[in-house]
Amino acid sequence: MTPAARTQAAIELLDQVIAAARDNGPAADVLASRYFAQRRYAGSKDRRAVRQLLFAAIRLCGERPVSGRAAMLALAACDEAVAAGFDGSPRGAAVPVADEPVAQVGVAPRWLVDRLGASDVEGDELDALVARAPLDVRINALASRPVDLAGAEPILGLPQARRLAAGTDVSPLAGMVEVQDAGSQAVALAVGARSGEQVVDLCAGGGGKTLALAAAMANNGTILAADADRSRLSRLAPRAVRAGVSIVETRLLDPGREADGLADWRDRADRVLVDAPCSGTGTWRRNPEARWRLTPDRLFRLAALQSHLLDVGAALVRPGGVLVHVVCSLLDEEGRDRAASFLDRHPGWTADPLHLPFGRERGAGARLTPASDGTDGFYVARLRRPC
């Protein structure tokens, strides 16, 4: 592919990403994989170059662009090499014309920038949300043989965490390491799970934190991994087998009826992790188009769901046990405010102090940010039921 053809390919992909963001369609990575599966003529260098253009344009545009061409023109305005791709050649991008729409440059839609500012996420903290993320892994302490990660960077405070060079292929190490951001490893550490305990991962998804909890428990005890998403939960069982984890039971829940599906665990769990569905503002480095998907109404509904799930989780905790609230968001309305609201609704519950390698105190818990901690953004609070 010529440089101009790569630019046009990125424009076509951006059109798909913009439409998917508007209509709640597939993620950009999925769309890129499908696009190239239908274009076998594109070599590995072409695919890599187009993906770089695609994500550079996504990161650059705060508001959702009107078109892929508008997004790429915004990138061209600050990159001469990209501008050269608009040469009008066959299969290439057409030459720009006067008064053609150009996407707005920024970190996020204006309303989201305002919400983040109200949560004290400004300046460098704001800019860091759309920087490129590192590749972190967790060494599986339960693996049957040691893993050689020569050259990997240790991460202070997380003995099993390593930071690898971008693009490292970790697929040959399946079961021995798990791809997991250092921040995600830290908030899993906040649960404090111990060998022999009974633990519930209420929003387990694909099981990244479930497997971290199992390793912390030395594969001794019981973990109930529950979720309302059948597709995501189905990925956990094979991952657990590869990781040598045998203490996990999965359970599919009905949305809105989670308490009924967990009645046998009421007042029983030593620890309950609620890694609730959220806006994902802390993971824009990995999913930058996610900021084009969020709306004020969706954020309101997510906050309500988080409070609901915390109440469901609280009913499972034994007297003296722990409920851990986690969101990969930097917005106070999903983090600090949800923890405060929970404590208001549940007299006698208290917030435990957190001793994590990352993060700063915020309300009843702590917040981790890309700028300050070099991790994805998270909020975590550990809430204790009275005895």
C-alpha positions in Angstrom: 0.0 0.0 0.0 1.2 3.5 -0.7 1.2 6.1 2.1 -1.9 7.7 0.5 -3.7 4.3 0.4 -2.8 3.8 4.1 -4.3 7.2 4.9 -7.5 6.3 3.0 -7.7 2.9 4.8 -7.4 4.7 8.1 -10.2 7.0 7.1 -12.5 4.1 6.2 -11.7 2.4 9.5 -12.4 5.6 11.4 -15.8 5.9 9.7 -16.6 2.4 11.1 -15.2 3.3 14.6 -17.3 6.6 14.7 -20.5 4.7 13.7 -19.8 2.0 16.3 -19.2 4.6 19.0 -22.5 6.3 18.1 -24.5 3.0 17.9 -22.8 1.0 20.7 -21.1 -1.3 18.2 -17.8 -3.2 18.3 -14.6 -1.8 19.7 -11.9 -0.3 17.4 -9.6 -3.3 17.8 -12.3 -5.6 16.6 -13.2 -3.5 13.7 -9.6 -3.2 12.6 -9.2 -7.0 12.7 -12.3 -7.5 10.6 -11.2 -4.8 8.2 -7.9 -6.5 7.5 -9.4 -10.0 7.4 -11.2 -8.8 4.3 -8.1 -7.3 2.8 -5.5 -10.0 2.6 -3.4 -8.0 0.2 -2.4 -5.7 3.1 1.0 -6.8 4.5 2.0 -6.7 8.2 3.7 -3.3 7.7 0.6 -1.9 6.1 -1.6 -3.2 8.9 0.7 -1.8 11.5 0.9 1.6 9.8 -2.9 1.9 9.3 -3.5 1.0 12.9 -1.0 3.6 14.1 -2.9 6.2 12.0 -6.2 5.0 13.3 -5.4 5.3 17.0 -3.4 8.5 16.6 -6.5 10.1 15.1 -8.8 8.7 17.8 -6.5 9.9 20.6 -6.3 13.4 19.0 -10.0 14.1 18.7 -11.9 14.9 21.9 -15.4 15.2 20.5 -16.7 12.4 18.3 -15.8 13.5 14.7 -18.4 13.9 12.0 -16.4 11.5 9.8 -13.2 9.6 9.5 -11.9 12.1 7.0 -12.5 15.0 9.4 -10.5 13.1 12.0 -7.7 12.3 9.7 -7.6 15.9 8.5 -7.1 17.0 12.1 -4.2 14.6 12.4 -2.8 15.9 9.1 -2.9 19.5 10.5 -0.2 18.5 13.0 1.7 15.9 11.0 3.3 16.7 7.6 3.7 13.0 6.8 0.0 12.4 7.2 -0.8 15.5 5.2 1.2 14.1 2.3 -1.1 11.2 2.2 -3.9 13.4 0.9 -2.6 13.4 -2.6 -5.6 12.3 -4.7 -3.8 9.3 -6.1 -5.7 6.1 -7.1 -6.9 4.3 -3.9 -5.5 7.2 -1.9 -7.1 10.0 0.1 -8.6 12.9 -1.9 -6.9 16.3 -1.9 -8.5 18.5 0.8 -10.9 21.2 -0.3 -11.7 24.6 1.2 -14.0 24.7 4.2 -13.9 20.9 4.6 -14.9 19.8 8.1 -11.9 19.1 10.5 -12.5 17.3 13.8 -12.0 19.1 17.1 -8.7 18.4 18.9 -9.0 17.7 22.6 -8.9 15.1 25.4 -12.7 14.4 25.6 -16.1 15.9 24.9 -16.6 19.2 26.6 -19.1 17.9 29.1 -16.8 15.1 30.2 -13.8 17.5 30.5 -16.0 19.6 32.9 -17.0 16.5 34.9 -13.4 15.4 35.2 -12.4 18.9 36.2 -15.0 18.8 39.0 -13.2 15.6 40.1 -9.8 17.5 40.2 -8.6 15.8 37.0 -7.0 18.7 35.0 -3.8 19.7 33.3 -1.3 16.8 33.1 -3.7 14.5 34.8 -6.2 15.1 32.0 -3.7 14.8 29.2 -2.3 11.5 30.5 -5.7 9.8 30.0 -5.2 9.4 26.3 -1.5 8.6 26.3 -0.4 5.2 25.2 -0.6 2.5 27.9 2.3 0.2 28.9 2.1 -3.6 28.8 1.9 -5.0 32.3 1.6 -8.6 33.3 1.1 -10.5 36.5 3.3 -13.6 37.0 1.1 -16.5 38.1 2.3 -17.7 41.5 0.4 -20.9 40.9 2.1 -21.8 37.6 3.7 -25.2 37.4 7.0 -23.9 36.2 8.9 -20.6 36.6 8.7 -18.1 33.8 11.7 -16.3 32.3 10.9 -12.6 31.8 14.5 -11.4 31.4 14.6 -7.7 30.6 11.1 -7.0 32.1 10.8 -4.1 34.5 9.8 -4.9 38.1 7.0 -2.7 39.5 7.6 -1.4 43.0 5.2 -2.8 45.6 3.8 -5.6 43.4 6.2 -8.6 43.6 4.4 -10.5 40.7 4.1 -7.5 38.4 6.3 -6.8 35.4 6.3 -4.2 32.7 7.2 -5.4 29.2 8.2 -3.6 26.0 5.2 -2.5 23.9 4.3 -5.2 21.4 5.7 -8.1 23.3 4.0 -11.3 22.4 2.9 -13.0 25.6 0.7 -15.7 24.1 3.4 -18.4 24.5 3.2 -17.6 28.2 -0.5 -18.3 28.7 -1.2 -19.7 32.1 2.2 -18.5 33.4 1.5 -14.8 33.1 -1.7 -12.8 32.8 -1.9 -9.5 31.0 -3.1 -7.1 33.8 -2.4 -3.5 34.3 -0.4 -2.7 37.5 -3.3 -0.6 38.8 -5.7 -3.5 38.4 -3.2 -5.7 40.3 -3.0 -3.1 43.1 -6.8 -2.8 43.6 -7.1 -6.6 43.6 -4.4 -6.5 46.4 -6.7 -4.2 48.3 -9.3 -7.0 48.7 -6.8 -8.7 51.1 -8.0 -12.2 50.2 -6.3 -14.9 52.3 -5.9 -18.7 52.0 -9.0 -20.6 53.1 -11.4 -17.7 52.8 -14.8 -17.6 51.1 -14.7 -14.7 48.5 -17.2 -13.4 46.0 -16.2 -11.6 42.8 -19.6 -10.1 42.0 -18.8 -8.6 38.6 -16.1 -11.1 37.5 -16.3 -10.6 33.8 -13.5 -12.5 32.1 -11.9 -13.2 35.4 -8.7 -11.1 35.5 -9.1 -10.1 39.2 -10.7 -13.5 40.0 -7.4 -15.2 39.0 -5.4 -12.7 41.0 -7.5 -13.4 44.1 -7.0 -17.1 43.6 -3.2 -16.7 43.5 -3.3 -14.5 46.6 -5.3 -17.3 48.3 -2.7 -19.9 47.2 -5.6 -21.7 45.5 -7.1 -22.6 48.9 -10.6 -21.6 49.8 -13.6 -20.7 47.6 -14.2 -18.0 45.1 -17.6 -17.5 43.6 -17.2 -15.6 40.3 -20.5 -14.1 39.3 -21.6 -11.9 36.4 -24.7 -11.1 34.3 -22.7 -11.2 31.0 -22.7 -14.8 29.8 -20.1 -14.2 27.0 -17.6 -12.6 29.3 -18.1 -15.1 32.2 -17.6 -18.0 29.8 -14.0 -17.0 29.2 -13.1 -17.6 32.9 -13.2 -21.4 33.1 -10.6 -22.0 30.4 -8.4 -19.3 31.8 -8.6 -20.8 35.3 -7.6 -24.2 33.9 -4.5 -22.7 32.2 -3.6 -20.8 35.4 -3.9 -23.9 37.6 -6.8 -22.5 39.6 -9.3 -24.9 40.9 -11.2 -23.0 43.7 -13.4 -20.9 41.4 -17.1 -21.5 40.8 -18.9 -19.4 38.2 -22.5 -18.3 38.4 -24.5 -16.4 35.8 -26.9 -13.8 37.3 -30.1 -12.2 36.0 -29.7 -8.4 35.7 -31.8 -6.7 38.4 -32.3 -10.0 40.3 -28.8 -10.6 41.5 -29.8 -11.0 45.1 -32.1 -13.9 44.3 -29.3 -15.7 42.4 -27.0 -15.2 45.4 -29.4 -16.0 48.2 -27.3 -19.0 49.4 -24.3 -16.7 49.9 -26.1 -14.2 52.2 -24.1 -13.2 55.3 -21.4 -15.8 54.3 -18.5 -14.2 52.4 -15.4 -13.1 54.1 -14.8 -10.7 51.2 -16.8 -9.4 48.3 -15.3 -7.6 45.4 -17.6 -5.3 43.4 -15.6 -4.3 40.3 -18.7 -2.6 38.9 -19.5 -1.6 35.3 -18.4 2.0 34.9 -17.6 4.7 32.4 -14.0 3.4 31.9 -12.5 6.9 32.0 -9.4 5.4 33.6 -8.8 3.1 30.7 -9.0 5.5 27.8 -5.3 4.8 27.2 -6.3 1.3 26.0 -9.8 2.2 24.6 -9.6 5.8 23.5 -12.8 5.7 21.4 -14.7 4.9 24.6 -14.9 8.6 25.4 -17.0 9.0 22.3 -19.5 6.5 23.6 -20.3 8.0 27.0 -23.3 10.2 27.5 -24.5 12.0 30.6 -27.6 9.7 30.8 -25.4 6.6 30.5 -23.1 7.9 33.3 -26.2 8.5 35.5 -27.4 5.0 34.9 -24.0 3.5 35.6 -23.8 5.3 39.0 -27.2 3.9 39.9 -26.1 0.4 38.9 -23.0 0.7 41.0 -25.0 1.6 44.1 -27.3 -1.3 43.4 -24.5 -3.8 43.1 -22.8 -2.5 46.3 -26.1 -3.1 48.1 -26.3 -6.6 46.7 -22.7 -7.3 47.6 -23.2 -5.9 51.2 -25.9 -8.5 51.9 -23.3 -11.3 51.1 -20.7 -10.1 53.6 -20.5 -11.9 57.0 -20.3 -9.7 60.1 -16.8 -8.3 60.3 -16.2 -9.0 56.6 -15.2 -6.7 53.8 -16.8 -5.2 50.7 -14.5 -3.7 48.2 -15.7 -1.1 45.7 -13.7 -0.7 42.5 -14.3 1.3 39.3 -11.8 2.0 36.5 -13.0 5.6 36.5 -11.6 8.9 37.8 -15.0 10.5 38.1 -16.1 11.2 41.7 -19.7 10.3 41.0 -18.5 6.7 40.3 -15.8 6.5 43.0 -15.7 8.8 46.0 -19.4 9.6 45.9 -20.6 6.0 45.5 -18.5 5.0 48.6 -19.9 7.9 50.6 -23.4 7.2 49.6 -23.0 3.5 50.6 -21.8 4.5 54.0 -24.8 6.8 54.4 -27.2 4.0 53.5 -25.5 1.4 55.8 -25.0 2.7 59.3 -22.3 1.0 61.2 -20.2 0.2 58.2 -16.7 1.8 58.1 -13.9 2.4 55.6 -10.7 0.5 56.2 -7.4 2.4 55.6 -5.7 1.3 52.4 -1.9 0.5 52.2 -1.3 0.3 48.5 1.9 0.8 46.4 0.0 3.4 44.3 -2.8 6.0 44.7 -3.8 8.9 46.8 -6.5 9.2 49.4 -9.8 10.4 48.2 -12.9 10.3 50.4 -13.3 6.8 51.9 -10.8 5.2 49.5 -8.0 6.0 47.1 -7.6 7.0 43.5 -4.9 5.8 41.1 -4.2 7.9 37.9 -2.1 7.4 34.8 -0.2 10.7 35.4 0.6 10.2 39.1 1.0 6.4 39.3 1.7 5.2 35.7 -1.3 2.9 35.9 -4.8 2.9 34.5 -7.1 5.0 36.5 -9.0 3.4 39.4 -11.0 4.2 42.5 -11.0 1.7 45.3 -12.6 1.7 48.8 -12.6 -1.2 51.3 -15.7 -1.1 53.4 -16.1 -3.2 56.6 -19.4 -4.6 58.0 -19.8 -4.2 61.7 -19.4 -7.4 63.8 
